[in-house]
Amino acid sequence: MAKEITPRSEDYSQWYLDIVHKARMADNSPVRGCMVIKPHGFAVWEKMRDALDAMFKETGHVNAYFPLFIPKSFLSKEAAHVEGFAKECAVVTHYRLKNDPNGAGVVVDPEAKLEEELIVRPTSETIIWHTYRDWIQSYRDLPILINQWANVVRWEMRTRPFLRTAEFLWQEGHTAHASAEEAMEETLRILDIYARFAEEYMAMPVIKGIKTPNERFAGADETFCIEALMQDGKALQAGTSHFLGQNFAKAFDVLFLNKDNQQEHVWATSWGVSTRLVGGLIMTHSDDDGLVLPPKLAPVQVVIVPIPKPAPALTEVAEKIAAQLRAKGVSVKIDNDDQNRPGFKFAEYEMIGVPVRLGLGQRDLDAGQVEVARRDTKEKSNVPFDGIADYVASLLDEIQTNLFNRAKTYRDEHITKVDTWAELEEVLENKGGFAYAHWDGTTETELEIKERTKATIRCIPIDGEKEPGKCILTGKPSERRVLFARAY
């Protein structure tokens, strides 16, 4: 099965597509730019969703749902917002079909034209802030801490499964606050949640930073992000948290009576991560033999394979081991299928990224042991039945840690300080990763660097210290370094 995967060294883009399809994550759909998320891929997304949902609720957020369709007039109320999304919107103009009088199937009924076109949501700030106007009258109604799990549509021209699709699944948080300070605290709280989720669950190291004005979310005063590095040296924006100021409150006339009995516009945030994280997970850990999943996000953490085929004695021991593991919160599958050989099963579970495989044959039964194979390093060991559950539970933690450390080592080795234009080009063309360089702070310089190198400023690191220097392109003064990289 692994021979069906293009090696990363030959064609990284094709390798990624091979993993998506061969590991049963997603299929192409008849709608251009959209994908069918298969059960295995959706199970990974569910694990992500459930972990994040719990983290949001721990910090006081609640879930709600808002309409898929947004009146076109709503998008025109916040100028920067409409400018940012105008070219990506899918528009509903009619509400009915009819049979073609010429017999060629169905056609749009010209008499069923909508009085006002509807936009299929690219994001929900406008319709949510229209709603908040009715929900908020005084400071006693604040804060509002709402999240929704939904799908959105952004009409992308160049698509790639999970990483960039016309329709994708995500969560979007939209909160309302009585002060700028409170809204900013919320923005940074969510950024920390995203970073913790990426590192603790995805085993994907990230850099927290601030976006430049040019890369800022349309309608935000500030955009904060987490940036990750994929195995091909390209960056991936893995999540964003936006301080919206009072922009949407002013656009939708959302006022509240503050504690001083004065009318004031509400302060806002929005934030989101999407199924793009599944693509990031694939590209951070997987290898030429298939998908590699961190145990915390693996739908099946351990598979037990009787060898050469299921037998009553083997099945009985497998069930006992599975029960011990499940008692420790480990998800287990026993493969009792007698249609395929063990070698085929091993390759299949390697392909779909099951972290630990237990092989159990008659010789193992006689010796009172089980063969344990770990997906991340391919190492195998024989472990006695006595204590197998503790061993495997500990091994899962070890695999989770190893994947993070391995990815972090790669990331850290690919952050390169550069001080000249030649060094910047050398890093981007040959080494890859982040080039840590000075920039003069102007959008003109930022765009010129992008035009000449295809690299963007991924972020201004929050933890980066001020370090006076000269801009990599113009030589003008610079207060601190920023991270440049080519990106997905």
N, C-alpha and C positions, 0 to 999 in steps of 0.2 A: 504493500500500500504506500509506503514511503517513497517508492520509486515514481509514484504518480505526482509527487510534489517537486516543483522546480526548485533547485538549490538557491538559497539566498544570495550566494556569491555570483550566480549567473544572472538572475533577474528578480530583484527584490519585490517589485510590483506584482509579477506573476506568482511568486512564492506566496505573497499575501492572499491573492485571489484563490490559489490552490488550497490554502489552509481553510479559508472561509467555506469553500465548497466541499472539500474532502472530509473536513472535521464536522460536517453536518451543522454548520452555524447558520447559513442562509443560502437562498437560491435567488437567481434573477427572477423578475416578474415581467408580465406582458406590458406593464406601464413603465416607460422609460424613466430611469433614475430612482425607481422604487425597488424594494427587495421583499422577499418572503423570508421572515425570520423563522427558522425551523425550530422544533421543540428543544434541541440541545442549546442552540443559540439563545432562545428565549429563556431557558432555565438559568443560563448565566446572567442574563439581564434581570430576571426575577431576584436572584441572589443579591445583585447590586441594589436593586430597587428596595428590597426589604431592609437591607443594612442601612441605607441612606434614610429611608423613611423612619426607622427607629431613632436615628441620630437627630433628625429634624424634630420629632415629637418630644425627645428628651429636652429640647431647648424651647418648648412651648408652642411649636407650630402645629397647625391643624390642616387637614386636607379639605379641599372643596373642588368644584368643577365649574368651568365657565364655557360658554358656547364656542363651537368650532368656527362659526361664521361671524365676521365682524363687518358692520356697515362701513362702506368706503369712506364716508365722511369722518369717521372716528380717526382714521389714520392721518387725515390732513390737519388735525388739531395741534399736533406737536411737530413742528417743522423739521427738526433734525431727525426725528423718528421716521417720518414718511420718506425723507431723502435717503435714509439708510436702507430701507426695505422695499422701496418702490419697484426696483428691478427684479425682485424675487417673489412677487405676489402672484398667486393663482386667483383668478377672478371669476365669480359666478354671475352670469348675466341673465340666464333664463331659468325657469322652474318646471318646464314641461317638455316632453318629447311627443311626437306624433308619427304615425306611419307615413312613409314617403309615398306621395301619390303616384310616383313612377315605379313603385315596387322595390326600391333599393333600401329596404330595412327601415330604420327610423331616422328622423331628422329633428332638429330643434324647432319647436313651434314658435314662429316669429311673433305670435300674439301673446306669448307667455313671458315677455320681457319684464324683468324686475324694475320697479320704479327707482330703486337705488341698488347698485351692484353690491355684492357681498364679497369680502376678502376671506379666503381660507387662511386661518390664523398662521402668520409666520412667528408670532409671539403675542402675548395677551395683555400687554400693558394697557392698551387703549380701552378695551372692553372692561377690564377689571377696574380701571380708575373711573370709568363712567358709572360702574356699579357702586364703588366706594363713596361716590358723592351722596348716595342715598343712605349709606350706612354710618356716615360720620357727621356728627353735629358738634360735639364738644370733646375736650381732652379725655373725658371719661370713656369715650369710645375707642381710645387708642391705648396701646398699639394694636394693630391688626396684623396677625402673623399667619398668613395663608400660603399654602403650597398646593399645586395641582400636578397630577401625573396625567400626561396627555400626549397627543401627537400634534405635530406642526408640519407645515409645508413651506419650503423655500425652494423656488424653482431654479435648481442648480443646473448648470450646463455640463460640467464635468463631474461625474459621480463615481463613487467607489463604495462598495458595501460597508456599512457601519460608519465609515469615516466621513462620507459626504453623500447624502442622499436627498432626493427631493422631499420625501416624507421621512420623518424620524420620530422616535419616541423620546420623551424627556420628562424631567420635572422642571417646573418653573415656580419659584417662590416670589410672592409679591407682598411686601409689607408696608404698613403705614405707621408713621411715628409723629410724636409731638415736638420733636426737636432734631436739629441737624446732628447733634452729638449722639443721640440715641440711634438714629438711622445709620450713622457711620459705624457705631459699635455693632449693629446688626450685620452690616456689610462685611466687616472683618470677622465676625463670629462664623458666618457661613463660609468664608474663605478658609478658615481654620478647619471647619468640618470637612470641606472638600479635600484639603490636603491630608487630613488624618485618614479619611476613607481611602484615598489613592494609595497612601503608604501602608496602612495597616491591613487593608483588605485586598487591594489590587497588587500589593508588593511593588508598586511603581513609584519611585522617588520623584518628587516634584519641587519646583522652585516657585515660591509665592512672589508675585510682583504686581506692579501697576502698569497698565497699558498707556502708551503715548496718546495724546489727543487724536492723532490720526487713526489709531487702532481702537479707540474707545467705542463702546456700545452707543448706537444712535439714540440720543435723548438722555444720556447719562452725564453727570458732572465728573465722575471718576469710575473707571472700570478696573477691578482687581482680578487677577487670574492665577491659575496654577499651570505651569508649563512642564511638560515631560519630554524625554528624549527617547526616540525609537532606535531600534538596532541598526538602522541604515544611516544614522546620524542626523535625521530630520526631527524637528520639534513638533510637538502636538499640544495644542491648547486643550486642556482636559476639563476645564471648568471656569466659569466667570461669575463674579459677584459685583453688582453695580450699585453705586450710590447715585440715586436719581435726583437728589436735591428736591426742589419743589416744582420741577418742570412739568410733570404730568398732573400734579395737583392744580397748577395754574392753567394748564390746557383744558382740564375738565372741571374747573371751578370747584375744587374740593377744599372747603374751608372748615375750620373748627374754632370753637370758642376756647381760648387758652385759660390758664389759671388766673391770669390778670384780667379776665373778662374782655379780651380783645380778639377780634377775628384774625386768623392767620392761616396761610396755606399749609397743608400737611406735607411732611417730609417722607421720602419714599426710598425703597430699595427694590431691586429684582435680581434674581440669580438662577442659574440653571446648569445642569449637566445632562447629557443625552446618551443614546446608544453609541455615540462616537467612542465612549469609554470601552465598549466591547472591542472595537478596532484597536484601541490603545493597548488593551490587555493582550491581544494576539501579538502585536508587534513588539511588545516589551519582552515577552518570555518565550515565545514559540521557537521551534527549531526545524531542521529539515526533515524530521520524522513526523511532524504534526504539531498539534496544539499542545501548549503547556499551560496549565491552569494553577494558580495559587490555591491551596486547599480551602481557604475561607470562601472562595467563589466557585468551587467545583460542585456541580450538581450531584455527582457521585464522587465521594472522596476515596473510597476503597472498593475495588472489585475483587471478588474471590472466584477463581477459575479452577474447578475440579479437572484433574488430568488423569488419563486422556479424555475421559468423558464422565458425566455424572454417574455415581454409584451410591447405593444407600449409605454405606459407611462414610464415604467422602462427604456426601450431602449433610449427614448428621453432624459431623465435625464442623463443616462450613457454617451450618446454622448456629452452632454454639458460639463460634468465633464472631459471627455477625451480631448475635445478641449481645455479646460482651462489648463490642464496639458501639452499637447503637445506644447502649446504656451510658456511654461516654459522650453521646451527642454526635457520633460520627455517622455520616450517610454511607450505606453499604449496599452493594448489589452482589447477588450470587448468580453467576452465569451457569444456569442449568441447561442451556441449549445444547442438544446433542447433534445438531446438523453441521456444525463447523468444527474444524480441528483447533486444538489449543494455540498453535502458531498463528492462525488467522485471528483468533480472539485477542492474543497478545498485541498483534499489530493494530487491531481496531481500537483497543483501549489506549494504546500509545497515541494513535492518531487523534482521538477526541480529548486527550489530556487528563485522563484519570490519574490523580497524583500517586496512588499506591495500588499495586497489584499483588494479590496473594495467590500463589500457585500451590495447589494441594493435590498430590498424587499418592499412590499406594505406598511408595517408598517413604514419602514424608510422613504418612500415617504410621508406618512401622517405626520410624525414628522419632515420632512424637514432635515433629517440627513442621514449619510451613516456610515456603520460599517467599521472601518479601522483595519486591522490585519497586524502586522509586523512579518516578517519571523524570524528575529534574536532572539527575546525574546518570541515570541508567544503571546505578549500582544495585547489586542483588546480595542478599544475605539469608542464611537459614536461622530461623528463630524458633525456640521451643514453644509449644502450645501454652505452657504455663507462663503467663505474663505477656502474651501476644497483644492483648488489648492495650496495655500500658505502653508497650513498645511502639505500636502503630500510632497511637494518639500523640506520643512524643515525637515520632518521625514526621507526622503532619506539621507540627509546629516548626520542626527543623527545616522542612521543605519551604514553608512560608517564609522563614527568615532567610534561608539561602537564596531564594528568588529575589527578595528585596536587596540583599547585599550584592548579589551579582549584577543586578540592574543599576544599583547605585555606583558600584565600582566603574562600570562602563560609562555612566553619566559623568561622574567626576573626572574621569580620564579624558572626557571630550568637552570640558569647559576650558577654553584656552584664552589666556590674556593676549591681546594683540595691540600693538601700538603704531603700526604702519599699514598703509593700504595694501601693500604687497603681502603682509602677514595675514590680513583679513581674507584676501583672495585665496591664499594658500590653504587656510583652514577650511574655507567653504568648499573649495574644489577638491581637496585631497583628504583631509582628515575628517571633516564633518563635525557635527555637534554645534555647541554654542561658542561663538566668538565674543569674548568679553572685552568690549572696546568703548572708547569715548565717542560721544555724539554731542553736537553743539546745541541740541534742543529745538531745532527748527524742523517744521514739517517738510520744507523744501529739501533740506539735506537728507532727511529720512527717505523721501520719495526717490531722490536721485540714487541713493545707495541701493534701494530696492530695484530700481530700473537697471542698474549696472551689474548687480550680483544675484538678483532674484531672492535675496535674503531680506527679512523684515526684522524690526525690533520686536522681539517676543515679549519682553517686559523690562521694566526697571526694577531690579530685585528689591524687595522690601528690606531684606537683611543686608543689602549692600552698603558699605560705608562710603562716605564722601571721599573722593580721591581726585583732586584737581588734575587736569590734564588737557590735552588738545584733541579736538575732533579728528576722527580717523580720516575724514574726507576733506574738510575745509581748513583744519588747523586752528579753528577758533576755540576759545576757552570752553572747557567742559567741567562740570562739577563732579560728575560720577560716571562710572561705566554702566553700559546697558548690555543686554544679551541679544546679539544678532544670530539668526539661524534661518536656513531654509525650512519650510514647514508644510505640514499637511493642512 
